[in-house]
Amino acid sequence: MSALPPHPRQALFGHTDLRPLLPAVDHYCGVEARMRKSLALQAELGPVFDITLDAEDGAPVGGEAEHAALIAELATSDANRFGRVGARVHPWGHAAFEADVDTLIGQAGHRLAYLMIPKPDSADDVERAVAAIDAACAHHGRPPLPLQVLIETHGALRDVFRIAAHPRIESLSFGLMDFVSAHGGAIPKKAMELPGQFEHPLVVRAKLEIAAAAHAYGKVPSHCVVTEFRDTTRLAAAARCAAHEFGYTRMWSIHPDQIRPILEAFAPGADEVAEAAELLLQAQAAQWAPISFHDRLHDRASYRYFWTVLERAQRTGRALPAAAQQAFFTGSPG
């Protein structure tokens, strides 16, 4: 019996590190009622979006320790059905940072999908925060947690390629509101809104630098918030722009009504999925050698693109053709 052809993630990416496969939506919440509702919605929709429980901006001043304990309780509860719940801690250097890390890792490290590190001023700050988190994991006998970073200061943007290169970082997010505020009024308020956040040159530059750095090092770029959460039409247009023009593969949600429109915007179309599935099944049958497909020549360079289409479809809850589902996603590696 001949051996099965290698899986795409083995055949097509053997020379590079595989980028993390994260859901397309990162949903943020910090108030207890909203955290519980978000967990209930994830149980309903499945692990097509992550939930980041916010120990930074979600914590009342003076109540940071209690809030971190609440997050740990929710993360370890039965409501966390899929293990796709993370937490944002206070920034490195904040008085609550070490306590956040100790509580969350000590009480919930085995159930957290990641920790988000906000507001670093430099790549050196990221190094220090990572070292402290890893030390806490070792102290509590936990494996190292995946880590994500919020780029929202001048220094972090200056060092964004160094931050993206850090082997412990899996994703970079853009912190729009803090980034605009850091300019001391030089960027107008409309740059935090639609359509301004896609038009102001300094904001556009930041978004493009973050996306470029993430892709250069195989990390996931996560787009910033859209505050107009009740206008789903404009939100959907913004999400499509983030995905198709700015190169982002993940986006923040700050209200449950935003989750479905973002998923829809980041999902490939049915025709794209069908084309990618047909092409890749033929390529696999040819042992990933070059083939002719619909009167065009394809090889592993284009196969890699079409494989990302199928991965996006799976991450956004799109149905895959049965043959492709069986060949690539039933007991597949990675």
C-alpha positions in Angstrom: 0.0 0.0 0.0 1.4 3.4 -1.0 1.9 6.0 1.6 -0.6 8.8 1.9 0.6 12.2 0.4 1.8 14.6 3.1 -0.6 17.0 4.6 -0.4 20.6 3.3 1.0 22.0 6.5 3.9 19.5 6.2 4.3 19.6 2.4 4.0 23.4 1.8 5.5 24.9 4.9 8.4 22.7 5.8 11.0 25.5 5.5 9.1 28.0 7.6 7.6 28.2 11.1 3.8 27.7 11.0 1.9 30.7 12.1 -0.6 30.2 15.0 -4.1 29.3 14.0 -6.2 31.8 16.0 -9.9 32.5 15.6 -10.6 35.6 13.5 -12.4 37.5 16.3 -10.9 38.5 19.7 -13.8 39.6 21.8 -12.9 41.9 24.8 -15.0 42.2 27.9 -14.3 43.3 31.5 -17.6 43.8 33.3 -18.8 40.6 35.0 -22.2 40.5 33.4 -20.7 40.9 29.9 -18.0 38.3 30.6 -20.6 35.8 31.5 -22.7 36.6 28.5 -19.7 36.3 26.2 -18.9 32.9 27.6 -22.6 31.8 27.0 -22.4 33.1 23.4 -19.2 31.2 22.7 -20.9 28.1 24.0 -23.6 28.7 21.5 -21.5 29.6 18.4 -18.5 27.4 19.1 -14.8 28.4 19.2 -15.0 30.7 16.2 -14.0 33.6 18.4 -11.7 34.1 21.4 -12.7 35.8 24.6 -10.2 38.1 26.3 -11.3 38.8 29.9 -9.9 42.2 30.8 -8.0 42.6 34.0 -6.6 46.0 32.9 -9.3 48.4 31.9 -12.0 46.1 33.2 -10.8 46.4 36.8 -12.1 49.1 39.1 -9.4 51.2 40.7 -8.6 49.6 44.0 -10.3 46.4 43.0 -7.6 44.9 40.8 -6.9 41.8 42.9 -10.6 40.9 43.2 -11.1 41.4 39.5 -8.2 39.1 38.6 -9.6 36.5 40.9 -13.0 36.8 39.2 -11.3 36.3 35.8 -9.5 33.2 37.1 -12.8 31.9 38.4 -14.6 32.4 35.1 -11.7 30.9 33.1 -11.7 27.7 35.2 -15.5 27.4 35.2 -17.6 25.0 33.1 -18.6 28.1 31.0 -15.1 28.0 29.4 -16.1 25.0 27.2 -13.5 25.3 24.4 -10.3 26.6 26.1 -10.4 29.7 24.0 -10.4 32.2 26.8 -7.4 34.5 27.5 -6.8 37.5 29.7 -5.3 41.0 29.4 -3.1 41.9 32.4 -2.0 45.3 33.6 1.1 46.7 31.8 4.6 45.8 32.7 5.6 48.3 35.5 2.1 48.8 36.8 1.7 48.0 40.5 -0.9 45.3 39.7 1.1 43.5 36.9 2.8 40.9 39.1 -0.3 40.2 41.1 -2.4 39.8 38.0 0.2 37.4 36.5 0.5 35.4 39.8 -3.2 35.1 40.3 -4.1 34.2 36.7 -1.3 31.7 36.2 -1.5 30.2 39.6 -5.3 29.8 39.6 -6.1 29.5 35.9 -3.0 28.9 33.9 -4.1 25.5 32.9 -7.3 26.9 31.3 -6.1 30.1 29.7 -5.4 30.2 26.0 -3.0 33.2 26.2 -2.1 36.4 28.1 -2.2 39.9 26.5 0.6 42.3 27.4 -0.6 45.9 27.0 1.2 49.2 26.6 4.9 48.2 26.3 7.1 51.2 25.6 9.8 49.2 23.9 10.9 45.7 22.9 12.8 45.6 26.1 9.6 46.1 28.1 8.2 43.1 26.2 11.3 41.1 27.1 10.8 41.9 30.8 7.1 41.1 30.8 7.7 37.8 29.0 10.5 36.9 31.5 8.2 37.7 34.5 5.3 35.7 33.0 7.5 32.7 32.2 9.0 32.8 35.7 5.5 32.7 37.2 4.6 29.7 34.9 7.7 27.9 36.1 7.0 28.8 39.8 3.4 27.4 39.5 4.5 24.3 37.5 2.6 25.5 34.4 3.9 25.3 30.8 4.6 28.6 29.2 1.5 30.4 28.1 1.1 31.8 24.5 1.6 35.6 24.7 0.2 38.5 22.7 1.2 42.2 22.6 -0.8 45.4 22.2 1.1 48.0 20.1 -0.3 51.3 21.3 2.7 53.5 22.2 5.3 55.4 20.1 8.1 53.1 21.5 6.3 49.9 20.7 5.6 51.0 17.2 9.3 52.0 16.8 10.3 48.4 17.9 7.4 46.5 16.3 9.6 44.3 14.2 11.8 43.4 17.2 8.6 42.6 19.1 7.2 40.5 16.3 10.4 38.6 16.2 10.2 37.5 19.8 9.7 33.7 19.8 7.2 33.8 22.7 4.8 36.2 20.9 2.0 34.8 18.8 0.0 37.9 17.9 0.2 41.7 17.7 -2.8 43.9 18.2 -3.2 47.6 17.4 -4.4 49.8 20.3 -6.1 52.6 18.4 -7.4 54.7 21.2 -4.3 54.8 23.3 -2.2 55.4 20.2 -4.2 58.4 19.1 -4.2 59.8 22.7 -0.5 59.4 22.9 -0.1 62.1 20.2 -1.4 64.8 22.6 -4.1 66.1 20.4 -2.0 66.2 17.2 -4.3 63.5 15.8 -7.9 64.5 15.8 -10.7 62.6 17.5 -12.2 61.6 14.1 -9.2 59.3 13.7 -10.6 57.1 16.4 -13.9 56.8 14.5 -15.1 55.7 11.1 -14.0 56.3 8.4 -11.1 58.4 10.0 -9.2 55.4 11.4 -8.7 54.2 7.9 -7.7 57.6 6.5 -5.4 59.5 8.9 -1.8 59.0 7.7 -0.3 58.4 11.1 -2.9 55.8 12.0 -2.7 54.1 8.6 1.1 54.0 8.9 0.8 52.3 12.3 -1.7 49.7 11.1 0.5 48.9 8.1 3.7 48.7 10.1 2.0 46.3 12.6 0.6 44.1 9.9 3.9 44.0 8.0 5.9 43.1 11.1 3.5 40.4 12.1 3.6 38.8 8.7 7.3 39.1 8.4 7.7 36.8 11.5 4.7 34.5 11.0 2.6 36.1 13.7 -1.1 37.0 13.7 -2.0 40.7 13.2 -5.1 41.7 15.1 -7.0 44.8 14.0 -8.2 47.4 16.5 -11.7 48.2 17.8 -14.5 49.9 15.9 -16.4 51.9 18.6 -19.6 52.3 16.4 -20.8 49.0 17.7 -24.5 49.4 16.8 -23.8 50.3 13.2 -23.2 46.8 11.8 -23.2 47.9 8.2 -20.3 50.3 8.8 -18.6 47.7 11.1 -18.8 45.1 8.4 -17.2 47.5 5.8 -14.4 48.3 8.3 -13.7 44.6 8.9 -13.6 44.0 5.2 -11.1 46.9 4.8 -9.0 45.5 7.6 -8.9 42.1 6.1 -8.6 42.9 2.4 -6.6 46.1 2.3 -4.6 46.2 5.5 -3.6 42.6 5.8 -5.2 41.7 9.2 -6.3 38.2 9.9 -8.0 38.8 13.2 -10.0 41.7 14.7 -11.2 42.9 18.1 -14.8 43.0 19.1 -16.1 45.0 22.0 -19.8 44.1 21.8 -21.5 40.8 21.1 -23.3 42.3 18.1 -19.9 42.8 16.4 -18.9 39.2 16.4 -21.0 37.8 13.6 -20.3 40.7 11.1 -16.6 40.4 11.7 -16.6 36.7 11.2 -18.6 37.2 7.9 -16.1 39.8 6.7 -13.0 37.7 7.4 -14.5 34.5 6.0 -13.7 33.5 2.4 -16.6 33.3 -0.1 -18.2 30.0 -1.0 -16.7 30.2 -4.5 -13.2 30.8 -3.1 -13.6 27.8 -0.7 -14.8 25.5 -3.5 -11.9 26.5 -5.8 -9.3 26.1 -3.1 -10.6 22.7 -2.1 -10.7 21.4 -5.6 -7.2 22.7 -6.5 -5.6 21.4 -3.3 -7.1 17.9 -3.6 -5.7 17.7 -7.1 -2.3 18.9 -5.9 -2.3 16.4 -3.1 -3.1 13.6 -5.6 -0.1 14.8 -7.6 2.2 14.6 -4.5 2.3 18.5 -4.5 4.1 18.6 -7.8 3.0 21.4 -10.3 -0.3 20.9 -12.0 -2.6 22.6 -14.5 -5.8 23.8 -13.0 -8.5 25.6 -15.0 -5.9 26.4 -17.7 -3.4 27.9 -15.2 -0.2 26.5 -13.9 0.1 26.1 -10.1 2.8 25.0 -7.8 3.6 25.1 -4.1 3.8 28.9 -4.1 0.1 29.2 -5.1 -0.8 26.1 -3.1 0.2 28.0 0.0 -2.2 30.8 -0.7 -5.1 28.4 -1.4 -4.3 26.5 1.8 -4.8 29.8 3.8 -8.2 30.1 2.2 -9.3 26.7 3.6 -7.8 27.6 7.0 -9.7 30.9 7.1 -12.9 29.0 6.2 -12.4 26.6 9.1 -11.6 29.4 11.6 -14.7 31.4 10.6 -17.1 28.5 10.7 -17.5 28.1 6.9 -18.6 24.7 5.7 -15.9 22.9 3.7 -16.6 20.4 0.8 -16.7 16.9 2.4 -13.7 15.6 0.5 -11.5 18.5 1.6 -12.8 18.2 5.2 -11.9 14.5 5.3 -8.5 14.9 3.6 -7.2 18.0 5.4 -9.1 18.6 8.7 -10.1 15.2 10.0 -7.2 14.1 12.2 -4.9 16.5 10.3 -1.6 17.7 11.8 -1.2 21.2 13.3 
